Every structure is written in C-alpha cells, then in structure tokens.
Amino acid sequence: METDEPVDQNELLEPMAASRRVPLASSQARWLIAAAVLGSGIAFLDSTVVNVALPAIGRDLGAGLSGQQWVLDGYLLSLSALLLTGGAAGDRYGRRRVFISGLAVFTTASLACGFSPTVGWLIGARVIQGVGAAALVPGSLALINVGIRNQDRARAVGIWAGMSGVTSALGPLIGGWLVDAASWRWIFFLNIPLAAAAVWITARHVPESRTTTARGRPDVLGAVTVMLGLAGVIYALIEAPSRGWAPITLTAAAIGATALMAFLLIEKQVNAPLLPLELFRARQFTGANVTTLAVYAAVGGTLFLLALQLQQSLHYSALAAGLATVPMTVIMLIGSPDDHSPLNHRL
C-alpha cells in the first residue's frame, strides 16, 4: 500500500543506526555539526575565495584569462566529477574514514597551491584539492544524516546548509583581505588550521558508520564516464572563447557529451549505481536540484566576472572587491534553510 510518509533510507540500510543517533541539544551533536561545517566550509570557501585573487595570481604567475579560469574551474571540475563517488565511498568504506582522508588530501593540495611556482602547478594542485573536497561535501552531510536523530535532523541540516553557504559568500571578502594584507598564497594556507581542527574533532568526537548492506561492485565505470563527460564539456566551454571551435574543443565536447549519455545508460544497468535515476521521479527532488544548478551557476559566473571587472576595469583593490559581495553574504545568511523547510523534512 502506497503512502506519502517519507521512508528513512538510513534505517533500511543500517538497522542499528537509529540507536546511535543523538539529539541536537547533546554535546556530541554539537561536535559532529562543528566537524561537518568545518569540512564542508573549507570546501565551499575554496570555491569562491580564489575569485578576488585571480588578478594577483595572473600577475605573479603570468596567467591569462584562460589560465585564471582553469585555476577556478579545475577545482570545481574535479569536485563535481567526483562528488557522487565521494558519497558512495563513504557509505561503503566508512564515512568518518573517507571524511578524514578527504581532509588530508585537501590540506596537502592546499600546501601545494600556496607554494605553486607556475600556473600549471597551481591548476594541478587545485584539481587535487577538488578530489579532497569531493569527499568532504557529501561526507559532511552524511555524518549529520546518520548521526542526528530523525526529529532534529531537519534543523541540523538547516544549520549545516546555512553555515556552509555563508562560508561560500564570505570567500571573496576573506580572499580580498588576505591578498591585500599578505599574499594570494595565504588564501590556501588558511585551509591548514581549519582542516587540522576538523580532523581533530572528527577523530575524537564522531563515530564511524557505513552502509553495512551495500551490494554489488563499486560503480567504477559510472565514475569514469561521469568524470570524462564533465571534463570534456567543461574543457570545451572554457577553451572555446580563446581557441574557437577548433578540432580540439569540438572533440572534447563530443567526448564529454557521449560520456555523459553513456553514464545515464550505465546507471540504469548496474546493481549499485552512483546516481539512482529513479530519484528523479520525485518532482520535489528534481525541482530542487534544477533550481540549485541554476542558482549556483549564476552565482559562480557572477562572482568570477565581478571580481575581474571590479579589479581590472574599475581598479578596485582586492579587499574592496571582496566588500562588494557583502550584501550577498547577508542575504544568504537571512535566507538560509531552517527547520520548517519542507525540503529538509524530506531529507
């Protein structure tokens, strides 16, 4: 018999998980949320903090517009391409283990970014940063999802989403201040103490959990095709303005589109898909994801172009360019999801 009452998938997958969940008012829950916010916060922060530093990076390392785009988008590419893989790895091999591993990779890559001698080195380190971030973003939410009791989970997710969103919006302001006060390299060194704090809290206060009933082999082919598909399409979009639709950009676009279509076919066939396509039968799920895609595509493009326009055309300092984004920070803080959000109650 069908019902509109949401089913808690975690209880189906982990029958003993409910007994380990804690109320939001408990000290363990506060530590868990602190670890989750720190982990996802540095990942979201690094998606925006670089924007106002791009002109300084371009001057120091001799990077043109395409190189500056890759400094920003190399990180976002590996993050988005591996996001599903990072979440699946946590479910299968242990959420705390994968979360801490992501922090270690992210911190190491941040050091490499800060000491980059060339733009090529910086882009490569940013790609590795994205690999670490792909374990942090889904991992932080998963820790909350399995660690907080059902009646408090919506509020906990709202706190996580609000604080993580604010770190994204604060990125240009923090980056601008660091560029003017010290160097663009310090926007990467800033991650080290934050990640160290997240590792300490997670290791000491967050219990391990995993999906004990995971079946089938890991969806390696799905992971490869989605990475290849996103890489091809994004490469074509970044390089087309400078190279035009040359054979290399057309080939990349074709490979990317083909790989993405293959990914959808693979997800229909495997026993343990990275992305169960039946989720999109729920209109609320589909609508929320399409809206999120549109909003963050607009916000990301706006922050990138705004930072360049303010500094290179209007000759703002990096700090002044960062201050120009403060209204966005305030709006995101006020509009953060709360415990009355219907979407949160469905999570």
Secondary structure by P-SEA (a helix, b strand, c coil): ccccccccccccccccccccccccccaaaaaaaaaaaaaaaaaaaaacccccaaaaaaaaacccaaaaaaaaaaaaaaaaaaaaaaaaaaacccaaaaaaaaaaaaaaaaaaaaacccaaaaaaaaaaaaaaaaacaaaaaaaaaacccccaaaaaaaaaaaaaaaaaaaaaaaaaaaaaacccccccccaaaaaaaaaaaaaccbbbbcccccccccaaaaaaaaaaaaaaaaaaaaacccccccaaaaaaaaaaaaaaaaaaaaaaccccccccccccccaaaaaaaaaaaaaaaaaaaaaaaaaaaacccccccaaaaaaaaaaaaaaaaaacccccccccccc
